[in-house]
Amino acid sequence: MPNFKAGTYKRQFQYRSFLPSLTNQLPVEIKDEKLFPLVEEAGNLLGKLDAYSSLFAEVNFFIQMHVVKEATTSSFIEGTKTKINEALLPKEAIDPERRDDWQEVQNYIKALNFAVSQLPKLPLSMRLIKATHGILLSGVRGKYKMPGEIRKSQNWIGGNSLQNATFIPPHPDDLPKLLTDLEKFWHNEESKIPYLIKVAISHYQFETIHPFLDGNGRIGRLLIILQLVEHNLLQKPTLYLSEYFEKYRVEYFDSLSRVRIDNNLEQWLIFFLNGLVETSQKGILTFDKIIKLQKNCQVKITTLGRRSEVGSRLLKILFTKPIISANKIVEKLEITFPTATAIISDFEKIGILKEVTGYARNRLYSFTEYINLFKET
């Protein structure tokens, strides 16, 4: 985009805010030849990843673990320290001093699931984004920062005041026009910009606008998956870029900054598209490992004789809830407590479950081999 201009600085009282250019009026000519092969490669890999949604009836079981991983990674970028193992535990099993972090991750899971579930009924819009933001900040440390509402005061990034901030987003008075323009950009079907590039520009623009007092990073990263799902590039939410952004944290923030400072949009697009490629490849590999693990576990379960039918049902549950208690198994499978303890014992013997509390009561059992697939980097 040779004529691209990121925006201008606008004088406010004692500081200058950044006013980004309107996205729906961007020049459409893209001349960087490095972009087109990346767009094609990313699109092909997304298609391959999406094929799992059609090939495997159990894909919905697996997706929830992708959501949990995204929630922990995206929250980690913002300073929340809950790890994937902790995120899977019930609240009562979390140390009281770590429950705030744990709850923030749970809110992200709820927010993401809510947003994706609403897409068939409600198109991607600031209405949906605000409702999702309200869930994200409900009852946690950001609960006093206008959950679900566009900010009415100036925020900033870096530093401890407007005077020494690294970046100052647009003034609140500029937000209505900017957000209306962004919505139009999301749904502009006449645009000739390749859709994956539109997704990249949209993420940059959202983070630049920074429309909320808190939670902008998490909502901005969630926006990526909503765009891919709404545009049918993915039937199910199976790809998340937070792990890539965390892995290359310095490059991520530097790439966003260079757009504003140098009008260098191309380097951000290349960084983003490389992220789609790398993350899609990892997602495909993870699904292959999940399917292999599922088959191996099913072979082990066939050795359980009359309890193999209950075992197969429990295995499906474990793919959505890989840390579980005997009482929860009773509830989910509608079986007696003695039957639940018997099948747990069987699963321990064949190496599927492992007790993780060390308690005599209120024990929890982990499908550790499955969890580890999402911890691998």
LOLO-240893 format. One record per atom (N, C-alpha, C): x negated, y negated, z negated; residue in one letter. Coordinates in steps of 0.001 Angstrom, whole numbers, padded with zeros to 6 digits, always signed. Atoms other than C-alpha are relative to their C-alpha. Example, Ala and Ser with C-alpha at 12.3 -4.5 7.8 and 13.67 -1.06 7.14 Angstrom:
-000890+001190+000000a-012300+004500-007800a-000900-001200+000000a+000820+001190+000060s-013670+001060-007140s+000770-001090-000730s
END
This chain:
-000849+001177+000000m+000000+000000+000000m-000894-001240+000000m+001014+001056-000065p-002388-002721+001207p+000475-001341-000536p-000519+001291+000458n-000083-005618+000239n+000555+000057-001409n-000570-000165+001337f+000756-004315-003222f-000574-001018-000979f+000395+000904+001068k+000679-006857-006022k+000754+000432-001256k-000614-000585+001189a+001314-005482-009514a+000933-000961-000721a-000835+000958+000718g+002744-008686-010965g-000786-001249-000347g+000632+001247+000414t+001885-011974-012598t+000099-000157-001512t-000076+000314+001424y+001202-013298-016072y+000883-001224-000189y-000979+001045+000257k+003896-015506-017542k-000291-000645-001349k+000336+000716+001224r+003115-018181-020119r+001192-000010-000960r-000962+000073+001092q+005025-017776-023385q-000614-000888-001085q+000542+000801+001092f+004505-019555-026691f-001194+000715-000615f+001250-000512+000570q+000873-018867-027693q-000465+001339+000587q+000483-001227-000646y+000537-015825-025405y+000541+000069+001425y-000481-000236-001344r+001016-014574-021849r+000514+001427+000120r-000552-001331-000246s+003302-011652-021027s-000188+000351+001472s+000170-000463-001379f+002951-009539-017888f+001368+000243+000622f-001258-000188-000723l+005821-009712-015405l-000280+000829+001253l+000303-000855-001160p+005595-006732-013007p+000864-000330+001203p-000781+000149-001224s+006718-006931-009418s+001168+000972-000010s-001175-000870-000075l+010110-005428-008643l-000322+001228+000853l+000351-001238-000702t+009747-001790-007605t+000841+000223+001240t-000881-000289-001131n+012706-001693-005258n-000311-000880+001206n+000395+000863-001110q+011058-004358-003098q-001450+000242+000413q+001386-000296-000333l+007665-002659-002748l-000170+000215+001498l+000286-000338-001399p+006041-002461+000694p-000048+001516+000164p-000134-001441-000174v+006627+000998+002158v-001150+000635+000762v+001082-000562-000807e+003521+001410+004295e-001123+000520-000897e+001055-000624+000802i+001058+003834+002707i-001109+000437+000948i+001095-000251-000942k-002340+003968+004394k-001098+000884-000563k+001052-000806+000615d-004455+005927+001914d+000171+001459+000424d-000129-001353-000547e-005086+009225+003719e-000208+001083-001049e+000185-001007+001065k-006053+010972+000470k+001336+000373-000639k-001266-000235+000677l-002459+010703-000729l+000844+001088+000671l-000921-000899-000695f-000676+012717+001944f-000296+001477-000251f+000259-001401+000344p-002498+016044+001403p+000381+000326-001446p-000367-000231+001402l-001955+015640-002356l+001506+000114-000160l-001466-000075+000056v+001763+014981-001872v+000478+001353+000506v-000396-001292-000574e+002040+018076+000311e-000362+001156-000928e+000426-001072+000898e+000044+020274-002058e+000859+000040-001251e-000824+000057+001207a+001991+019089-005106a+001413+000491+000291a-001345-000443-000359g+005295+019618-003313g+000087+001506+000189g+000012-001448-000210n+004355+023156-002261n-000088+000754-001325n+000150-000668+001292l+003281+024093-005795l+001252-000143-000851l-001259+000174+000712l+006434+022619-007294l+001051+000973+000522l-000932-000958-000590g+008429+024751-004861g-000261+001417-000477g+000349-001337+000484k+006540+027858-005925k+000388+000169-001463k-000381-000045+001412l+007049+027042-009595l+001515+000105-000141l-001456-000008+000081d+010732+026399-009001d+000591+001347+000399d-000511-001306-000443a+011098+029814-007346a+000275+000923-001185a-000242-000835+001181y+010867+031405-010803y+001401-000211-000553y-001342+000277+000494s+014152+029727-011661s+001046+000857+000702s-000937-000816-000768s+015851+031799-008959s-000307+001487-000101s+000401-001404-000047l+013866+035024-009176l+000289+000749-001290l-000099-000688+001277f+014228+035752-012876f+001203-000487-000786f-001214+000340+000736a+017548+035860-014693a-000311-000528-001392a+000349+000381+001370e+015737+035371-018011e-000744-001327-000088e+000817+001208+000004v+014129+032083-016990v+000440-000983-001078v-000475+000927+001034n+016333+030125-019423n-000596+000321-001368n+000635-000368+001261f+014800+032083-022299f-001392-000627-000084f+001378+000474+000000f+011322+031006-021254f-000098-001527-000058f+000067+001449-000132i+012162+027362-020608i-000067-000689-001353i-000008+000657+001297q+012789+026550-024255q-001393-000088-000612q+001363+000099+000506m+009177+027327-025086m-000788-001077+000753m+000601+001113-000734h+008084+024968-022316h+000423-001327-000628h-000513+001220+000629v+010279+022339-023978v-000704-000256-001329v+000676+000153+001291v+008728+022982-027393v-001432-000474+000199v+001382+000418-000250k+005232+022675-025975k-000054-001445+000447k-000026+001392-000445e+006113+019448-024189e+000260-000937-001174e-000335+000850+001146a+007625+018048-027385a-001197-000199-000908a+001160+000127+000892t+004530+018789-029463t-001116-000800+000665t+001090+000701-000682t+002102+017504-026814t+000322-001481+000189t-000376+001390-000217s+004020+014331-025962s-000012-000774-001310s+000011+000649+001311s+004445+013543-029658s-001424-000150-000515s+001400+000066+000430f+000761+014294-030287f-000694-001227+000596f+000579+001173-000636i-000199+011565-027812i+000318-001256-000810i-000419+001157+000792e+001709+009150-030058e-000452+000085-001456e+000555-000088+001347g-000082+010347-033209g+000665+001004-000909g-000653-001037+000804t+002264+013083-034444t-000833+001270+000048t+000982-001085+000085k+000194+016050-035653k+000591+001407-000027k-000615-001323+000027t+002706+018913-035572t-000468+000833+001192t+000426-000911-001055k+001392+021895-033601k+001143+000933+000370k-001090-000797-000537i+003437+024357-031616i+000485+001048-001001i-000415-000993+000986n+003429+026995-034370n+000922-000616-001040n-000823+000678+000996e+004811+024496-036871e+001341-000424+000577e-001243+000452-000628a+007391+023183-034420a+001036+001119+000066a-000894-001151-000099l+008867+026690-034216l+000545+000449-001349l-000414-000407+001339l+009273+027018-037997l+001258-000733-000428l-001131+000728+000588p+012470+026177-039897p-000497-001091-000934p+000408+001166+000784k+012395+022922-041869k-000487+000374-001384k+000365-000374+001371e+012217+024646-045249e-001383+000643-000088e+001333-000616+000001a+008968+026359-044210a-001113-001028+000227a+000974+001058-000260i+007240+023016-043509i-000342-000712-001300i+000413+000766+001181d+005184+021292-046215d+000694-001360+000019d-000742+001264+000047p+007131+018220-047392p-000751-001181+000610p+000755+001140-000525e+004298+015836-046458e-000144+000040+001522e+000107-000114-001460r+004405+017107-042848r+001370+000011+000677r-001338-000129-000573r+008169+017078-042377r+000374-001173+000908r-000294+001125-000887d+008274+013598-040830d-000502+000282+001412d+000543-000362-001307d+005990+014738-038012d+000828+001110+000640d-000794-001129-000501w+007949+017982-037676w+001333-000492+000553w-001310+000499-000438q+011243+016079-037404q-000104-000807+001286q+000176+000749-001240e+009874+013799-034696e-000079+000942+001201e+000074-000991-001082v+009042+016858-032594v+001374+000604+000256v-001344-000562-000173q+012503+018333-033241q+000906-000987+000734q-000795+001013-000695n+014064+015051-032125n-000324-000040+001485n+000385+000006-001411y+012062+015163-028901y+000636+001188+000723y-000626-001186-000598i+013316+018697-028233i+001479-000255+000259i-001428+000304-000151k+016920+017579-028822k+000234-001026+001102k-000160+001060-000989a+016460+014471-026693a-000200+000537+001413a+000292-000551-001319l+014939+016374-023776l+001127+000929+000456l-001084-000916-000359n+017576+019113-023838n+001291-000764+000315n-001191+000824-000247f+020319+016476-024062f-000068-000647+001372f+000123+000737-001255a+019009+014460-021132a+000170+000914+001206a-000105-000937-001124v+018633+017466-018836v+001432+000515+000132v-001380-000518-000043s+022094+018762-019785s+000979-001021+000553s-000910+001054-000457q+023662+015402-018897q-000114-000292+001491q+000232+000368-001396l+022203+015138-015389l+001111+000448+000958l-001089-000356-000927p+024979+017143-013677p+001228-000895-000144p-001181+000832+000255k+027541+014780-015251k-000283-001490+000114k+000360+001411+000054l+025665+011497-015455l-001306-000209+000758l+001244+000192-000758p+023117+010300-012881p-001059-000688-000845p+001103+000658+000694l+019716+009123-014013l+000267-001503-000027l-000374+001407+000178s+020349+005655-015411s-000536-000479-001336s+000397+000525+001299m+019410+003340-018244m+001020+000390-001070m-000996-000499+000962r+022650+004452-019891r-000440+001338-000570r+000484-001297+000453l+021300+007997-020044l-001302-000140-000779l+001287+000193+000678i+017817+006818-021021i+000216-000558-001403i-000260+000583+001314k+019201+004732-023897k+000608+001024-000957k-000587-001043+000846a+021308+007610-025198a-001065+001002-000440a+001089-000923+000313t+018260+009871-025049t-000940-000612-001033t+000861+000726+000945h+016158+007257-026859h+000630-000029-001399h-000685-000006+001286g+018792+007097-029599g-000199+001302-000750g+000244-001309+000613i+018371+010816-030248i-001454+000115-000442i+001426-000109+000282l+014578+010551-030152l-000372-000660-001327l+000406+000763+001183l+014370+007973-032943l+000962+000145-001173l-000992-000142+001066s+017319+009108-035056s-000602+000614-001260s+000402-000527+001297g+016364+009523-038722g-001489+000215-000193g+001456-000159+000144v+012584+009342-038186v-000635-001377-000168v+000697+001245+000320r+009921+006671-038547r+000397-001174+000884r-000430+001087-000875g+011291+004677-035618g+001457-000377-000154g-001452+000211+000142k+014857+004597-036963k+000383-001461-000196k-000290+001421+000180y+014579+000891-037751y-000401-000832+001219y+000453+000702-001198k+013322+000014-034264k+001006+000131+001139k-001089+000085-000979m+016663-000195-032474m+000130+001252+000873m-000191-001206-000814p+017207+003450-031384p+001146-000179+000996p-001030+000072-001029g+019110+003529-028118g+000288-001390+000520g-000245+001379-000411e+018846-000224-027596e-001252-000599+000645e+001094+000726-000625i+016702-002338-025281i-000481-001081-000972i+000555+000944+000973r+014355-004520-027320r+000442-001435+000277r-000363+001415-000089k+015269-008121-028040k-001145-000888-000487k+001170+000757+000444s+011815-009156-029230s-001217+000469+000797s+001214-000325-000748q+008321-009159-027768q-000783+001101-000699q+000891-001031+000529n+006215-006028-028239n-001362-000136+000665n+001334+000032-000588w+002585-005381-027412w-000679+001351-000179w+000755-001256+000044i+000074-002549-026889i-001435-000326-000394i+001364+000222+000459g-003268-002353-028710g-000091-001236-000881g+000144+001137+000895g-004483-004735-031391g+001074-000004-001069g-000976+000075+001081n-002489-005792-034434n+000861-001255+000074n-000827+001188-000179s-000892-008967-033065s+000009-000377+001470s-000039+000481-001382l+000009-010769-029862l-001305-000681+000398l+001225+000743-000292q-003227-012732-030151q-001150+000903+000439q+001106-000883-000385n-005531-009709-029818n+000489+001283+000674n-000576-001177-000658a-003254-007286-027934a-000780+000353+001267a+000601-000468-001252t-004687-005157-025119t+000898-000317+001186t-000970+000251-001068f-001510-005562-023068f+001305-000480-000621f-001287+000528+000469i+001683-007594-023545i+001027+000196+001112i-001023-000269-001017p+004708-006240-021621p+000894-001220+000240p-000854+001138-000328p+007421-008475-020138p+000770-000540-001204p-000825+000648+001015h+009344-010924-022289h+001411+000611+000034h-001351-000584+000029p+012788-009654-023422p+000961-000622+001010p-000903+000655-000954d+014492-012227-021180d-000134+000568+001412d+000249-000536-001342d+012956-010519-018123d+000479+001452+000157d-000304-001432-000058l+014119-006990-019015l+001252+000340+000810l-001188-000388-000776p+017670-006986-017555p-000262+000108+001496p+000279-000025-001440k+016452-007842-014058k-000942+001144+000358k+000980-001052-000275l+013492-005433-014246l+000633+001380-000079l-000603-001328+000185l+015559-002488-015504l+001079+000272+001042l-000974-000165-001084t+018348-003077-012977t-000709+000366+001295t+000803-000293-001195d+015729-003089-010241d-000545+001424-000043d+000555-001350+000128l+014185+000133-011583l+001077+001045+000274l-001111-000923-000287e+017566+001878-011515e+000278+000068+001497e-000219+000009-001447k+018051+000791-007906k-001099+000773+000706k+001133-000720-000581f+014599+002168-007102f+000189+001508-000144f-000234-001427+000212w+015516+005551-008613w+000938+000567+001061w-001070-000533-000862h+018509+005866-006291h-000004-000600+001407h+000116+000578-001335n+017293+004077-003178n-000292+001107+001011n+000145-001103-000953e+017880+006745-000519e-000553-000464+001346e+000535+000518-001255e+016695+004474+002279e-001511-000203-000062e+001443+000196+000149s+013185+004188+000886s-000774+001069+000767s+000833-000933-000758k+010503+005775+003053k-001211+000484-000809k+001089-000444+000868i+008140+006281+000125i+000235+001459-000377i-000163-001401+000415p+007559+010038-000492p+000463+000085-001452p-000665+000005+001307y+009589+011049-003518y-000974+000184-001154y+000943-000205+001097l+006671+012280-005621l-000779-001279-000309l+000638+001298+000229i+005017+008899-005140i+000970-000938-000716i-001010+000795+000709k+008281+007269-006232k+000017+000360-001480k+000014-000437+001405v+008156+009347-009430v-001198-000603-000724v+001210+000565+000601a+004596+008180-010069a+000154-001502-000238a-000214+001440+000144i+005507+004524-009460i+001001-000280-001113i-001027+000174+001023s+008565+004885-011671s-000582+000126-001397s+000615-000166+001321h+006482+006162-014591h-000866-001203-000335h+000832+001192+000224y+004002+003317-014180y+000872-001203-000363y-000843+001183+000212q+006788+000728-013989q+000699+000055-001362q-000671-000133+001290f+008626+002091-017027f-000962-000311-001144f+000971+000254+001061e+005480+002073-019154e-000439-001463-000009e+000354+001415-000064t+004680-001445-017949t+001106-000874-000594t-001129+000752+000562i+008160-002742-018792i+000086+000204-001516i-000041-000314+001429h+008032-000990-022197h+001301-000515-000623h-001283+000624+000356p+011757-001591-022750p+000454+000193-001444p-000414-000264+001376f+012001-000204-026297f-001069-000477-000979f+000968+000371+001029l+010357-001206-029549l-000893+001168-000392l+000779-001199+000312d+009159+002374-030062d+000474+001126+000909d-000388-001178-000774g+009154+005659-028133g-000134-000151+001501g+000108+000209-001451n+008291+004224-024702n-000826+001072+000694n+000844-001019-000613g+005527+006749-024037g+000725+001316+000163g-000714-001279-000055r+007664+009760-024881r+001151-000040+000999r-001103+000114-000949i+010669+008521-022926i-000536-000101+001433i+000587+000122-001331g+008457+007581-019976g-000468+001327+000555g+000440-001326-000465r+007000+011080-019829r+001199+000918+000243r-001224-000771-000206l+010467+012610-020181l+000671-000403+001313l-000590+000505-001243l+011608+010439-017275l-000514+000762+001217l+000585-000731-001139i+009260+012360-014955i+000786+001274+000283i-000708-001265-000211i+011005+015692-015504i+001444-000249+000414i-001376+000304-000389l+014449+014069-015218l+000081-000322+001491l+000000+000323-001425q+013553+012708-011783q-000201+001243+000860q+000254-001221-000775l+012217+016056-010575l+001234+000898+000019l-001196-000839+000076v+015338+017874-011764v+001147-000639+000776v-001129+000653-000687e+017819+015285-010475e-000145+000093+001515e+000240-000031-001447h+016199+015327-007033h-000095+001431+000533h+000024-001421-000368n+016330+019171-006988n-001364+000494+000445n+001334-000556-000210l+012578+019525-006734l-000248+001125-000987l-000015-001089+000979l+013032+021705-009808l+001446+000258-000398l-001337-000347+000462q+016222+023577-010641q+000074-000008-001525q+000089-000064+001459k+015094+023969-014240k-001197-000840-000448k+001123+000824+000484p+012806+021777-016397p-001196+000847-000396p+001115-000924+000235t+009687+023904-016046t-001374-000651+000120t+001303+000650-000151l+006958+021292-015561l-000041-001280-000819l+000174+001182+000845y+005673+018694-018006y-001452-000455+000087y+001337+000540-000219l+002704+016370-017569l-000690-000475-001276l+000608+000532+001224s+002050+015469-021209s-001341+000660-000312s+001259-000679+000287e-000661+018110-021589e-001121-000552+000898e+000983+000580-000931y-002444+016728-018508y-000383-001410-000444y+000280+001359+000459f-002118+013159-019786f-000836+000000-001279f+000788-000086+001238e-003486+014204-023176e-001421+000469+000302e+001314-000526-000358k-006356+016167-021614k-000882-001098+000588k+000737+001105-000632y-007366+013116-019591y+000527-001335-000543y-000625+001149+000652r-006140+010534-022088r-000629-001328+000437r+000678+001246-000355v-008786+007892-021291v+000331-000383+001440v-000290+000271-001404e-008254+008210-017531e+001460-000404+000189e-001431+000305-000097y-004468+008108-018020y+000263-001474-000306y-000251+001384+000380f-004411+004787-019858f-000794-000970+000881f+000811+000852-000867d-007216+003383-017717d+000650-000149+001374d-000644+000059-001316s-005358+004253-014509s+001203-000933-000014s-001141+000907+000109l-002212+002484-015698l-000472-001450-000091l+000511+001365+000167s-004253-000560-016728s-000562-000562+001297s+000636+000474-001234r-006127-000761-013425r+001023-000441+001034r-001048+000476-000905v-002858-001110-011535v+000294-001459-000303v-000359+001367+000403r-002044-004250-013525r-001159-000969+000190r+001163+000885-000032i-005579-005644-013590i-000517-000208+001419i+000643+000051-001326d-006823-004815-010069d+000968+000211+001159d-000983-000335-001045n-003569-004138-008148n-000344+001325+000683n+000468-001259-000573n-005093-000690-007625n+001009+001106-000300n-001041-001008+000186l-002012+001464-007298l-000454+001377+000471l+000401-001277-000595e-003714+004150-005197e-000665+000932-001002e+000717-000868+000939q-005980+005397-007979q+000972+000612-001002q-001005-000572+000895w-002940+005829-010264w+000773+001119+000706w-000748-001019-000740l-001069+007740-007561l-000818+001272+000158l+000873-001170-000137i-004043+010044-006981i-000101+000741-001335i+000065-000618+001332f-004380+010657-010729f+001289+000755-000296f-001300-000607+000281f-000664+011401-011031f+000226+001259+000842f-000213-001151-000886l-000498+013725-008011l-000935+001149-000349l+000902-001050+000481n-003576+015613-009222n+000577+000673-001237n-000648-000574+001182g-001676+016062-012482g+001113+000957+000374g-001054-000906-000462l+001287+017565-010645l-000594+001304+000519l+000642-001195-000555v-001036+019961-008815v-000529+000888-001124v+000602-000784+001077e-002971+021055-011917e+001057+000602-000917e-001025-000480+000927t+000128+021364-014100t+000880+001066+000650t-000776-001025-000709s+002094+023297-011467s-000761+001313+000056s+000822-001215-000048q-000783+025753-011081q+000003+000711-001348q-000020-000599+001335k-000898+026296-014837k+001364+000573-000327k-001348-000489+000249g+002878+026663-014988g+000260+001321+000702g-000159-001258-000749i+002835+029354-012316i-000763+001121-000685i+000796-001006+000696l+000055+031205-014131l+000665+000429-001306l-000678-000334+001258t+001947+031002-017417t+001206+000890+000246t-001156-000836-000316f+005103+032411-015844f-000428+001411+000369f+000506-001333-000344d+003095+035296-014364d-000356+000788-001263d+000377-000660+001254k+001718+036056-017831k+001223+000363-000831k-001230-000292+000746i+005174+035844-019393i+000691+001239+000555i-000665-001151-000620i+006640+038307-016900i-000762+001286-000307i+000818-001175+000323k+003731+040697-017479k+000195+000406-001459k-000212-000288+001419l+004162+040399-021259l+001371+000606-000228l-001359-000526+000143q+007890+040994-020963q+000071+001474+000394q-000017-001388-000465k+007346+044191-018987k-000745+000914-000966k+000777-000812+000942n+004679+045452-021393n+000780+000254-001285n-000792-000160+001220c+006917+044824-024393c+001169+000949+000218c-001144-000868-000281q+009842+046547-022721q-000421+001470+000050q+000525-001375-000010v+007690+049640-022147v-000165+000504-001432v+000169-000386+001408k+006828+049684-025866k+001348+000280-000658k-001319-000142+000628i+010494+049307-026808i+000661+001317+000389i-000603-001267-000426t+011478+052403-024796t-000428+001170-000886t+000470-001073+000894t+009518+054457-027366t+000781+000035-001316t-000704+000110+001291l+011949+053434-030153l+001247+000865-000074l-001128-000928+000053g+014588+055993-029259g+001332-000712-000114g-001358+000539+000125r+018070+055105-030500r+000021-001501-000323r+000030+001441+000279r+016928+051632-031557r-000547-000811+001179r+000553+000729-001150s+015602+050725-028090s+000998-001016+000554s-000997+000949-000511e+018895+049042-027116e+000002-001273-000832e+000079+001166+000887v+018784+046767-030164v-001331-000715+000215v+001318+000585-000235g+015092+046234-029491g-000031-000869+001242g-000042+000789-001236s+015758+045012-025947s+000748-001302-000222s-000757+001220+000304r+018324+042546-027244r-000833-000946-000859r+000842+000842+000857l+015907+041310-029907l-001113-000656+000810l+001077+000557-000813l+013153+040834-027326l+000468-001257+000730l-000535+001181-000676k+015377+038411-025389k+000084-001185-000964k-000091+001070+001007i+015980+036434-028584i-001381-000581-000275i+001351+000448+000344l+012246+036255-029274l-000604-000912+001058l+000518+000882-001033f+011598+034571-025950f+000518-001428-000152f-000458+001357+000298t+013634+031575-027179t-000337-000400-001429t+000288+000275+001413k+012899+031887-030901k-001090+000961-000465k+001079-000961+000245p+009471+033505-031287p-000481+000075-001451p+000211-000160+001439i+009296+032899-035050i+001376+000131-000628i-001368-000333+000389i+012284+034484-036744i+000023+000724-001342i-000195-000701+001275s+013624+035822-040041s+000965+001155+000192s-000929-001135-000056a+015554+038995-040766a+001440-000495+000010a-001361+000531+000043n+018645+036950-041600n+000426-000577+001344n-000322+000559-001306k+018470+035163-038270k+000247+001111+001025k-000230-001147-000889i+018203+038520-036465i+001380+000590-000251i-001340-000477+000349v+021317+039682-038335v+001058-000868+000672v-000960+000958-000567e+023129+036541-037181e+000043+000078+001524e+000059+000039-001455k+021935+036593-033564k+000494+001283+000650k-000334-001292-000608l+022401+040306-032891l+001274+000616-000567l-001220-000503+000653e+025433+040797-035169e-000179+001454-000445e+000303-001316+000538i+023877+043774-036907i-000140-000103-001514i+000144+000005+001459t+023492+044799-040559t-001432-000353-000391t+001335+000340+000481f+020556+043688-042671f-000943+001211+000024f+000891-001167-000092p+019174+047253-043000p-000444+000310+001431p+000373-000223-001398t+019274+047618-039206t-001030-001027+000452t+000951+001053-000367a+017467+044288-038833a-001381+000290-000563a+001309-000288+000594t+014714+045272-041251t-000647+001209+000663t+000536-001178-000676a+014344+048614-039483a-000599-000361+001358a+000521+000362-001313i+013922+047046-036043i-001222-000907-000138i+001194+000809+000260i+011470+044500-037488i-001193+000905-000278i+001075-000941+000313s+009423+047366-038896s-000503+000690+001267s+000379-000618-001274d+009494+049058-035501d-000842-000951+000849d+000717+000989-000811f+008361+045857-033767f-001389-000298-000565f+001327+000165+000597e+005498+045473-036227e-000907+001161+000395e+000794-001186-000316k+004341+049015-035539k-000466+000018+001452k+000383-000038-001413i+004342+048580-031767i-000690-001301+000440i+000830+001171-000259g+002556+045236-032018g+000693-001189+000629g-000714+001149-000566i+005293+042801-030951i+000152-001111-001044i-000183+000973+001069l+005961+041073-034302l-001076+000128-001064l+000958+000032+001101k+003647+040038-037120k+000542-000927-001081k-000460+000827+001124e+004659+038767-040574e-001023-001105-000246e+000933+001122+000050v+003163+035281-041029v+000015-000790-001308v-000049+000785+001240t+004143+034033-044507t-000814+000616-001129t+000637-000681+001124g+002641+036649-046802g+000878+000053-001232g-000929-000002+001130y+005703+036268-049028y+000672+001364-000135y-000798-001209+000211a+007672+039082-050586a+001445-000232+000432a-001363+000349-000411r+010911+037219-049801r-000079-001132+001022r-000083+001070-001006n+012052+034804-047097n-001130+000090+001036n+001078-000222-000950r+009597+036307-044670r+000362-000498+001403r-000154+000391-001390l+009067+035044-041148l-000907+000861+000862l+000725-000897-000893y+007917+037133-038210y-000270-000708+001327y+000436+000746-001176s+005994+035807-035218s-000268+000911+001196s+000313-000629-001293f+005914+036909-031594f-001252-000715+000517f+001221+000791-000162t+002331+035675-031571t-000572+000063+001406t+000576-000135-001347e+001232+037023-028198e+000704-000934+000986e-000767+000897-000853y+003995+035020-026544y-000343-001474-000292y+000339+001371+000385i+003278+031807-028481i-001361-000398+000544i+001375+000299-000436n-000400+032058-027564n-000081-000362+001487n+000002+000347-001421l+000477+031824-023862l+000164-001500+000192l-000259+001433-000112f+001583+028230-024484f-001054-000828-000739f+001082+000700+000684k-001424+027369-026637k-001268+000003+000828k+001190-000085-000833e-003944+028324-023952e-000127-001265+000821e+000243+001204-000784t-005562+025407-022162t-000853+000352+001218t
END
